[in-house]
Structures are given as structure tokens and as C-alpha cells.
Amino acid sequence: MNEFVERLISFGWREPRPSYDVVIIGGGGHGLATAYYLATRHGITNVAVLERSYIGSGNSGRNTTVIRANYGIPEAVRFYQHSIELYQTLEDETGRDLMHLQKGLLWIAHSELGVRAERARAAINTAFGAKTEFVTPEEIARICPQIDLSGGGVWPVQGATYHPEGATARHDRVVWAYAEGAMRLGAHVHQRTPVTGLLMDGDRVIGVETPRGPISAGVVMSAVGGHVSGLAAMAGLRLPIRSHPLQAFVTNHYQRQFDPIVSSSDLLFYTSQTPRGEMLMGAEIDRQPSYSYRSGHHFIQQTAFRAITLLPFLRDLRVLRQWTGICDMSPDYSPVMSATPVEGFYVTTGWGTWGFKAIPAGGEGMAGLIATGEPPELIAPFSLDRFAKDRTLADRGSAGTH
Amino acid sequence: MSLEIDCRQCGRRPVAEFMFGEIPRVPDELTDPDERDLDRAFMHENAEGPVTERWFHAFGCRRWTTVERDTRTDEVIGSAQSPGYPVER
């Protein structure tokens, strides 16, 4: 398939109805996947997805498309492994080429402490269903010959975990495939429809206010990325979320093939090659909570320095473009997929820097929660009341990078 | 241009030299002590607009300073040095 396949996708835009069974706020991956799985798995099609800009314009279009399951706690490993498996069959299920490519992921350790952390990661992944193994520097050189094992003489490579199911996919196409699939079965997607308020009946959410008129709903779900605290405040709800900018950049074309995704916790950066041949690089979130999409030179400088330490060939490339997304960080670095104390209001948030890989499993889980009223087993630990119950899911495997 | 924090001692310095410190605000409507504890431990205002916050100049004078910043634009709109700004807490 070629790039022009986008033109063949048939979206069925319609005018909003005054009332829906389910209104989903946020037309990104998670919102559209929830609509898709409500339609395909539960036969609920009287659903509207409201997007304030165009679909996939928020974090779904700004992430670095890494799909992996090598997390650090049992609940997360099971959840993300299920998501990996859904991604692997998503092209067949939706009939769309998502440019899903299994690349393998190397997570490099440069110190004794790092080696211990990676061995622990491999053990917990293997125990809970993800394929991760510890590899020695010799094996790393075979998997990725471009890596400088001396780490520029400063950060010697001591070992790594190899996660063969690590993959990437084209983010726009994932969003479009879910939107198309949901709309084909009768769900509505309304672009340029911001939610300006929530309609309340006492303590219960009964609809949303939009510039195109009020829309009443049996259930309202927030799949908002970046602005969820303001939306929850409309329902009188406080969330354990702080929104931080996360930057990334790509270089110009690297003329050889670079197979794996390479990460390093010690150096705090990761890189992979896009289908266009560009080297895509990211690092950690900015330290100030902010809604500004401004990118900084400081980030390029720091990340480029770290990347060149491990992958010297990168020094010959040039930075092509840089962008920023707004990440909703939860205190324990795990997502929140849950009903809330406000009746009729559900949230899927806290997707921090790990939202894209979770789109299929997160959407499927939220669809199950809305359709049955009970959280499916995979997402039950990620409820909002875990903070009050002292059941937080602190996950060192998520690292706040990708 | 990355964000610059207006330090009380050192003037405007890059944000990378600082550590962030939120001023937690538990809403007055919450009266139950357990709920107030929970809110103080985990919940955030996460406001979109002007916020007052504390920054620790870790790679500098190692003192705290107070800054008012607009989270929509990352513009510093007030700091401990601004005329008429409330005295440091």
C-alpha cells in the first residue's frame, strides 16, 4: 500500500443528534478505540465521540509510537501484553494497513544497578506473559551493530533486556482505523466540537454542553489528553494528575537500516527509525507542569548528547523537526481507567508517556466497563479509588519516557 | 527558548537548574480529615492559567523562590522580585 491510501478511508460524518447512550469526550486513540469496541464487542452504537479539533490532533498525533509491554509490575505487564496482542491482529481486524512493524526493543544498562534493574524486568516480564530476556554486550552487538559498547568511554554497556515484541505503528492510521470502524457500525464522530460544560442533574452527569448545542447522554466518558483536570473540575472532581510537556524530535534520513528500538534508563533517552528513515528521539518529560506546546533548544542539546554517546553515527545527522505533547502524569506512573464518584462519568487518563501502546487494550477495557458497569479484570487494578485504598501501582518500568 | 525561572538571588536562570515545588491547595469544601489527607497527598489543581509555585535552585544558590507562571504559555508573570509581590513564605 502507498501513502495515498488515506484518501480511500471512508469516514461517515453526520450531524449531531440531541441525545446518545454514550458520549466520549476526546477523539484520540483511546476515545475512538472505546467507541470501536463498544460497537464491535458490545453492540452499543448510539455513541458519539466529540473532538475539539480534528481526530488524532492531540497526543495521538504527537507520540513516538512505541508499542511494548516490558513494564515493572504484574498488573501493567498483563495489560500491555494484551495490548501488544491486540495490535498484532488489528490490521486484519480493521482491514487497514497500520504500518505495524515488529522491531524488537533493547533496554540498555550502563551500571551494576542498571543491570540489576534489567534482570528484574526480564524476570517479572517472563513471569507475567511478556517476552523479555537479559542479553550480554556481545548479543547486543549482534542485534544492533551500531551501538558503541564503550558508551563513548563514559557509559560502558553492561547488558540489556531484549523485548522481541517491541513494535511501532503509524499513529494517524491507528486513529483513522478505529474512527472508520466505529463509524461504519453507526457511531458518530464530531470534529470541531469542544465540550464547554457538563450538564449535571444533582451529582449525576447527564450530558455535555457544546457550541453546537447541548447533547444529553446516558454515560459520559473523558478520553481527554492534556486537559482532563479542567474537564473533571466541571463535574466537581479532583484528579491525581499533573500535565507535563514531553518533547521529541526527528533527524533527517539515515541511509542505512536501523532495526531495533533502543532505550536507556541511565542515559534517559530512546530512539527508533521511522518508516521514512528518520531517526526519532525522545527523552523524559519537562519538569514544569504546563500546557504550552513550546519546544526548546535545551532538549535537543541534552538528548542529542546522550544519544551520540551510545550511537555515534547520529552525530552526522541533522535535526529536522521537533514537537511537544502534553502528558497527564499520575503519581504512580500508571494509568487511571475507572468509574468516578460522579455517577454517569467515566475517565481514562493518566496516560502520561505510555498512551499509544495502550490504545487497543485501554479502549477495549473502557468499552467493557461502560457496557457492563463492571471493570474487566485487566483494568480493574487501575481504578481511581486505588489512591484512597492505598493500592497504588508504582511502576519503575514506565520510567516517564515512552 | 526554554523556560527561565526568576530566582531571588541569581536572577533569571534556565529551568534545568531548578527543581519544581508545587504549593498544594486542599479545597475548603473538603471537611472530612481523611479526604483532606488524600487530596493533599495525591490530588492536583493542575490549573490552566496563572499559578503560583515554588522552585528550588538546586544547581545554583540552593534556595527556594516563588514564581507566578501562566501554564498556557509558560510565561513568568511575577516573581519574588516583582514590585509589590507578597513577601516570601
Contacts between the chains, C-beta under 8 A, distances in Angstrom:
chain1	res1	chain2	res2	distance
A	227	B	48	6.8
A	229	B	44	7.0
A	229	B	45	7.4
A	229	B	46	3.6
A	229	B	47	7.6
A	229	B	48	7.8
A	230	B	46	7.9
A	230	B	48	5.6
A	238	B	27	7.5
A	238	B	39	6.3
A	238	B	43	4.2
A	238	B	44	7.7
A	239	B	43	6.7
A	239	B	44	7.3
A	239	B	46	7.3
A	240	B	42	4.1
A	240	B	43	5.5
A	240	B	44	6.7
A	241	B	44	6.2
A	241	B	46	5.7
A	242	B	22	7.7
A	242	B	44	4.9
A	242	B	46	5.5
A	243	B	46	5.7
A	286	B	3	7.9
A	286	B	15	7.7
A	287	B	15	6.6
A	287	B	16	8.0
A	287	B	18	7.5
A	287	B	19	7.2
A	287	B	20	5.1
A	288	B	3	6.1
A	288	B	15	6.2
A	288	B	20	5.8
A	288	B	69	7.4
A	288	B	74	7.2
A	289	B	20	7.5
A	289	B	22	7.7
A	289	B	44	7.7
A	289	B	46	6.5
A	289	B	51	8.0
A	289	B	71	6.4
A	290	B	3	7.9
A	290	B	71	4.9
A	290	B	74	5.3
A	291	B	48	5.4
A	291	B	71	5.2
A	291	B	72	5.3
A	292	B	71	7.1
A	292	B	72	6.5
A	292	B	73	5.6
A	292	B	74	4.2
A	294	B	1	7.5
A	294	B	73	7.8
A	294	B	74	5.9
A	296	B	1	6.7
A	296	B	2	3.4
A	296	B	3	7.6
A	297	B	1	7.6
A	297	B	2	6.8
A	298	B	2	4.3
A	298	B	14	6.6
A	298	B	16	6.2
A	299	B	2	7.4
A	302	B	16	7.9
A	331	B	42	5.4
A	387	B	38	6.5
A	387	B	41	7.5
A	387	B	42	4.6
A	388	B	38	5.4
